[in-house]
Amino acid sequence: MRLEYVPNPPTILSPEEQGIVERVKARRGSKGLIPLDLTLLHAPKIADGWNVLLGAVRTQTSLTDDVLEIAICRTMLIAGAWHEWNNHVPKLLAADGFTEEKLSVVKLVHLTSQGPLNDRQWAALLYADHMSRAVSVPDSIFAKLEVAGFSEKEIVELTATIATYNMVGRFFVALDIAEANDKPPSGSNEPSNSPI
């Protein structure tokens, strides 16, 4: 970590800042404050906004678990945010019907074939890949979302998820939160701390 984490529990807080800490802790539940929180709490109002945004993206969308976690995992893979990748791969594998074989497509450096992914999973993966690598998404890739049956609401939720996790990945990598930049997943051929 390039900064010191704030103490856990945080100390010398104003009543407003203590309220922010309590809101973050409430969202985390039994996990308590994690290294990301202990970094963000250097700037409590940023931590508060982050907590609201991530709470909405993680728990308030209509996206299925597989689509949500494909978007997050692909974004983290491209960013080289290994701590978050390692946190989200088990969630993806826990999604109904998701397998290691499907994960092998998500992990590919260059996406060339849909493999065992269904059309919605493939469209979400391609969209996350383009948003995370080039930001600009070709019309042909965007059209795959519509063909796969994503509603306008789902497209907004998917776009917000990918955009949010691009922010998360960059924040983790820039500050080396959880000291994972040089620890790519086992079996990965990717260089540490660099996009694929």
TORMAR-581560 format. One record per residue (C-alpha): x, y, z; residue in one letter; residue number from 1. Coordinates in Angstrom, 3 decimals. Example, Ala and Ser with C-alpha at 12.3 -4.5 7.8 and 13.67 -1.06 7.14 Angstrom:
BEGIN
+----------+----------+----------+------+-----+
:       c1 :       c2 :       c3 : type : seq :
+----------+----------+----------+------+-----+
:   12.300 :   -4.500 :    7.800 :    A :   1 :
:   13.670 :   -1.060 :    7.140 :    S :   2 :
+----------+----------+----------+------+-----+
//
This chain:
BEGIN
+----------+----------+----------+------+-----+
:       c1 :       c2 :       c3 : type : seq :
+----------+----------+----------+------+-----+
:    0.000 :    0.000 :    0.000 :    M :   1 :
:    1.367 :    3.344 :   -0.970 :    R :   2 :
:   -0.423 :    5.115 :    1.903 :    L :   3 :
:   -0.909 :    4.135 :    5.509 :    E :   4 :
:   -4.336 :    2.701 :    6.238 :    Y :   5 :
:   -6.360 :    4.719 :    8.719 :    V :   6 :
:   -6.551 :    3.041 :   12.139 :    P :   7 :
:   -9.191 :    0.359 :   12.551 :    N :   8 :
:  -11.364 :    1.496 :   14.155 :    P :   9 :
:  -10.833 :    5.032 :   12.832 :    P :  10 :
:  -10.056 :    7.612 :   15.521 :    T :  11 :
:  -10.464 :   11.354 :   16.090 :    I :  12 :
:  -13.599 :   11.695 :   14.006 :    L :  13 :
:  -16.209 :   14.406 :   13.900 :    S :  14 :
:  -19.809 :   13.263 :   14.428 :    P :  15 :
:  -20.377 :   13.558 :   10.653 :    E :  16 :
:  -17.317 :   11.404 :    9.908 :    E :  17 :
:  -18.382 :    8.834 :   12.527 :    Q :  18 :
:  -21.726 :    8.609 :   10.723 :    G :  19 :
:  -19.888 :    7.874 :    7.483 :    I :  20 :
:  -17.847 :    5.115 :    9.155 :    V :  21 :
:  -21.043 :    3.586 :   10.546 :    E :  22 :
:  -22.702 :    3.602 :    7.095 :    R :  23 :
:  -19.674 :    1.894 :    5.544 :    V :  24 :
:  -19.590 :   -0.684 :    8.352 :    K :  25 :
:  -23.324 :   -1.330 :    7.946 :    A :  26 :
:  -22.851 :   -2.131 :    4.241 :    R :  27 :
:  -19.873 :   -4.405 :    4.973 :    R :  28 :
:  -21.690 :   -6.343 :    7.667 :    G :  29 :
:  -19.689 :   -8.946 :    9.564 :    S :  30 :
:  -16.583 :   -8.373 :    7.386 :    K :  31 :
:  -16.091 :   -5.008 :    9.047 :    G :  32 :
:  -13.888 :   -2.394 :    7.429 :    L :  33 :
:  -11.686 :   -3.764 :    4.642 :    I :  34 :
:   -8.426 :   -2.305 :    3.262 :    P :  35 :
:  -10.337 :   -0.311 :    0.627 :    L :  36 :
:  -12.428 :    1.361 :    3.337 :    D :  37 :
:   -9.351 :    2.049 :    5.456 :    L :  38 :
:   -7.879 :    3.840 :    2.447 :    T :  39 :
:  -10.981 :    5.762 :    1.413 :    L :  40 :
:  -11.538 :    6.976 :    4.972 :    L :  41 :
:   -8.570 :    9.326 :    4.561 :    H :  42 :
:  -11.221 :   11.362 :    2.692 :    A :  43 :
:  -14.469 :   10.543 :    4.536 :    P :  44 :
:  -16.849 :   12.288 :    2.139 :    K :  45 :
:  -15.318 :   10.387 :   -0.789 :    I :  46 :
:  -15.719 :    7.184 :    1.236 :    A :  47 :
:  -19.370 :    8.052 :    1.804 :    D :  48 :
:  -20.096 :    8.635 :   -1.887 :    G :  49 :
:  -18.144 :    5.516 :   -2.870 :    W :  50 :
:  -20.131 :    3.469 :   -0.364 :    N :  51 :
:  -23.463 :    4.649 :   -1.796 :    V :  52 :
:  -22.420 :    4.073 :   -5.425 :    L :  53 :
:  -20.918 :    0.625 :   -4.833 :    L :  54 :
:  -23.849 :   -0.379 :   -2.670 :    G :  55 :
:  -26.212 :    0.430 :   -5.545 :    A :  56 :
:  -24.068 :   -1.274 :   -8.184 :    V :  57 :
:  -23.505 :   -4.423 :   -6.091 :    R :  58 :
:  -27.000 :   -4.904 :   -4.690 :    T :  59 :
:  -29.588 :   -2.720 :   -6.395 :    Q :  60 :
:  -29.494 :   -3.666 :  -10.083 :    T :  61 :
:  -31.728 :   -6.073 :  -11.940 :    S :  62 :
:  -28.743 :   -7.812 :  -13.566 :    L :  63 :
:  -28.379 :  -11.535 :  -13.017 :    T :  64 :
:  -25.415 :  -12.623 :  -10.885 :    D :  65 :
:  -23.568 :  -14.128 :  -13.848 :    D :  66 :
:  -23.818 :  -10.968 :  -15.972 :    V :  67 :
:  -22.916 :   -8.688 :  -13.045 :    L :  68 :
:  -19.861 :  -10.743 :  -12.100 :    E :  69 :
:  -18.721 :  -11.237 :  -15.714 :    I :  70 :
:  -18.678 :   -7.453 :  -16.074 :    A :  71 :
:  -16.748 :   -6.997 :  -12.839 :    I :  72 :
:  -14.285 :   -9.843 :  -13.422 :    C :  73 :
:  -13.440 :   -8.825 :  -16.980 :    R :  74 :
:  -12.880 :   -5.238 :  -15.887 :    T :  75 :
:  -10.624 :   -6.331 :  -13.000 :    M :  76 :
:   -8.677 :   -8.683 :  -15.269 :    L :  77 :
:   -7.964 :   -5.908 :  -17.764 :    I :  78 :
:   -6.996 :   -3.477 :  -14.973 :    A :  79 :
:   -4.720 :   -6.035 :  -13.316 :    G :  80 :
:   -6.594 :   -5.442 :  -10.046 :    A :  81 :
:   -5.826 :   -8.875 :   -8.676 :    W :  82 :
:   -7.249 :   -8.389 :   -5.201 :    H :  83 :
:  -10.663 :   -7.591 :   -6.662 :    E :  84 :
:  -10.344 :  -10.299 :   -9.324 :    W :  85 :
:   -9.699 :  -12.861 :   -6.588 :    N :  86 :
:  -12.708 :  -11.582 :   -4.605 :    N :  87 :
:  -15.119 :  -11.721 :   -7.536 :    H :  88 :
:  -14.175 :  -14.951 :   -9.335 :    V :  89 :
:  -15.741 :  -17.090 :   -6.561 :    P :  90 :
:  -18.926 :  -15.002 :   -6.837 :    K :  91 :
:  -18.973 :  -15.590 :  -10.588 :    L :  92 :
:  -18.434 :  -19.328 :  -10.149 :    L :  93 :
:  -21.283 :  -19.357 :   -7.599 :    A :  94 :
:  -23.698 :  -17.854 :  -10.144 :    A :  95 :
:  -26.355 :  -20.292 :  -11.295 :    D :  96 :
:  -24.956 :  -22.517 :  -14.043 :    G :  97 :
:  -21.565 :  -20.808 :  -14.268 :    F :  98 :
:  -18.596 :  -23.166 :  -14.645 :    T :  99 :
:  -14.812 :  -23.199 :  -14.812 :    E : 100 :
:  -15.177 :  -23.793 :  -18.557 :    E : 101 :
:  -17.149 :  -20.561 :  -18.900 :    K : 102 :
:  -14.624 :  -18.763 :  -16.698 :    L : 103 :
:  -11.856 :  -19.833 :  -19.092 :    S : 104 :
:  -13.492 :  -17.630 :  -21.758 :    V : 105 :
:  -13.694 :  -14.651 :  -19.365 :    V : 106 :
:   -9.950 :  -15.078 :  -18.658 :    K : 107 :
:   -8.828 :  -15.039 :  -22.302 :    L : 108 :
:   -6.456 :  -12.232 :  -23.262 :    V : 109 :
:   -8.158 :  -11.776 :  -26.637 :    H : 110 :
:  -11.793 :  -12.727 :  -26.990 :    L : 111 :
:  -12.243 :  -14.743 :  -30.156 :    T : 112 :
:  -15.042 :  -17.225 :  -29.503 :    S : 113 :
:  -18.170 :  -17.341 :  -27.383 :    Q : 114 :
:  -17.411 :  -20.889 :  -26.339 :    G : 115 :
:  -19.890 :  -22.164 :  -23.716 :    P : 116 :
:  -21.159 :  -18.686 :  -22.777 :    L : 117 :
:  -24.770 :  -17.939 :  -23.593 :    N : 118 :
:  -25.598 :  -14.887 :  -25.724 :    D : 119 :
:  -26.219 :  -12.586 :  -22.737 :    R : 120 :
:  -22.964 :  -13.599 :  -21.054 :    Q : 121 :
:  -20.995 :  -13.166 :  -24.297 :    W : 122 :
:  -22.542 :   -9.754 :  -25.037 :    A : 123 :
:  -21.784 :   -8.549 :  -21.491 :    A : 124 :
:  -18.210 :   -9.850 :  -21.720 :    L : 125 :
:  -17.542 :   -8.133 :  -25.055 :    L : 126 :
:  -19.101 :   -4.894 :  -23.800 :    Y : 127 :
:  -16.965 :   -4.929 :  -20.627 :    A : 128 :
:  -13.868 :   -5.683 :  -22.688 :    D : 129 :
:  -14.406 :   -2.750 :  -25.048 :    H : 130 :
:  -15.406 :   -0.301 :  -22.315 :    M : 131 :
:  -12.360 :   -1.244 :  -20.233 :    S : 132 :
:   -9.790 :   -1.267 :  -23.018 :    R : 133 :
:  -10.848 :    1.510 :  -25.381 :    A : 134 :
:  -13.805 :    3.200 :  -23.630 :    V : 135 :
:  -15.481 :    3.636 :  -27.011 :    S : 136 :
:  -17.759 :    0.729 :  -27.899 :    V : 137 :
:  -18.337 :   -0.094 :  -31.580 :    P : 138 :
:  -21.948 :   -0.177 :  -32.748 :    D : 139 :
:  -21.567 :   -3.858 :  -33.626 :    S : 140 :
:  -20.687 :   -4.712 :  -29.996 :    I : 141 :
:  -23.468 :   -2.527 :  -28.577 :    F : 142 :
:  -25.969 :   -4.189 :  -30.911 :    A : 143 :
:  -25.110 :   -7.573 :  -29.364 :    K : 144 :
:  -26.614 :   -6.338 :  -26.081 :    L : 145 :
:  -29.899 :   -5.560 :  -27.777 :    E : 146 :
:  -29.910 :   -8.831 :  -29.759 :    V : 147 :
:  -29.239 :  -10.746 :  -26.518 :    A : 148 :
:  -32.351 :   -9.170 :  -25.023 :    G : 149 :
:  -30.908 :   -6.606 :  -22.613 :    F : 150 :
:  -33.475 :   -3.942 :  -21.746 :    S : 151 :
:  -32.533 :   -0.259 :  -21.690 :    E : 152 :
:  -32.550 :   -0.419 :  -17.883 :    K : 153 :
:  -30.178 :   -3.391 :  -17.932 :    E : 154 :
:  -27.872 :   -1.659 :  -20.417 :    I : 155 :
:  -27.657 :    1.376 :  -18.135 :    V : 156 :
:  -27.000 :   -0.882 :  -15.124 :    E : 157 :
:  -24.368 :   -2.874 :  -17.003 :    L : 158 :
:  -22.662 :    0.281 :  -18.265 :    T : 159 :
:  -22.668 :    1.787 :  -14.757 :    A : 160 :
:  -21.241 :   -1.444 :  -13.319 :    T : 161 :
:  -18.387 :   -1.567 :  -15.820 :    I : 162 :
:  -17.649 :    2.146 :  -15.423 :    A : 163 :
:  -17.713 :    1.864 :  -11.631 :    T : 164 :
:  -15.415 :   -1.126 :  -11.563 :    Y : 165 :
:  -12.985 :    0.595 :  -13.916 :    N : 166 :
:  -12.803 :    3.258 :  -11.190 :    M : 167 :
:  -12.372 :    0.569 :   -8.530 :    V : 168 :
:   -9.621 :   -1.216 :  -10.455 :    G : 169 :
:   -7.652 :    1.930 :  -11.111 :    R : 170 :
:   -7.947 :    3.002 :   -7.469 :    F : 171 :
:   -6.748 :   -0.400 :   -6.214 :    F : 172 :
:   -3.818 :   -0.565 :   -8.624 :    V : 173 :
:   -2.675 :    3.065 :   -8.300 :    A : 174 :
:   -2.495 :    2.823 :   -4.500 :    L : 175 :
:   -1.690 :   -0.922 :   -4.346 :    D : 176 :
:   -4.529 :   -1.476 :   -1.897 :    I : 177 :
:   -4.337 :   -4.881 :   -0.210 :    A : 178 :
:   -0.778 :   -5.189 :   -1.552 :    E : 179 :
:   -1.795 :   -7.392 :   -4.472 :    A : 180 :
:   -0.356 :   -5.636 :   -7.532 :    N : 181 :
:    2.495 :   -8.101 :   -7.853 :    D : 182 :
:    0.337 :  -11.151 :   -7.115 :    K : 183 :
:   -1.514 :  -12.178 :  -10.275 :    P : 184 :
:   -3.782 :  -15.204 :   -9.914 :    P : 185 :
:   -2.072 :  -18.571 :   -9.972 :    S : 186 :
:   -1.964 :  -19.977 :  -13.455 :    G : 187 :
:   -2.112 :  -16.519 :  -14.971 :    S : 188 :
:    0.372 :  -15.613 :  -17.659 :    N : 189 :
:   -0.356 :  -11.934 :  -17.208 :    E : 190 :
:    2.410 :   -9.655 :  -15.997 :    P : 191 :
:    1.747 :   -8.201 :  -12.570 :    S : 192 :
:    0.177 :   -4.764 :  -12.379 :    N : 193 :
:   -0.391 :   -4.310 :  -16.108 :    S : 194 :
:   -3.395 :   -4.636 :  -18.335 :    P : 195 :
:   -3.751 :   -7.597 :  -20.644 :    I : 196 :
+----------+----------+----------+------+-----+
//
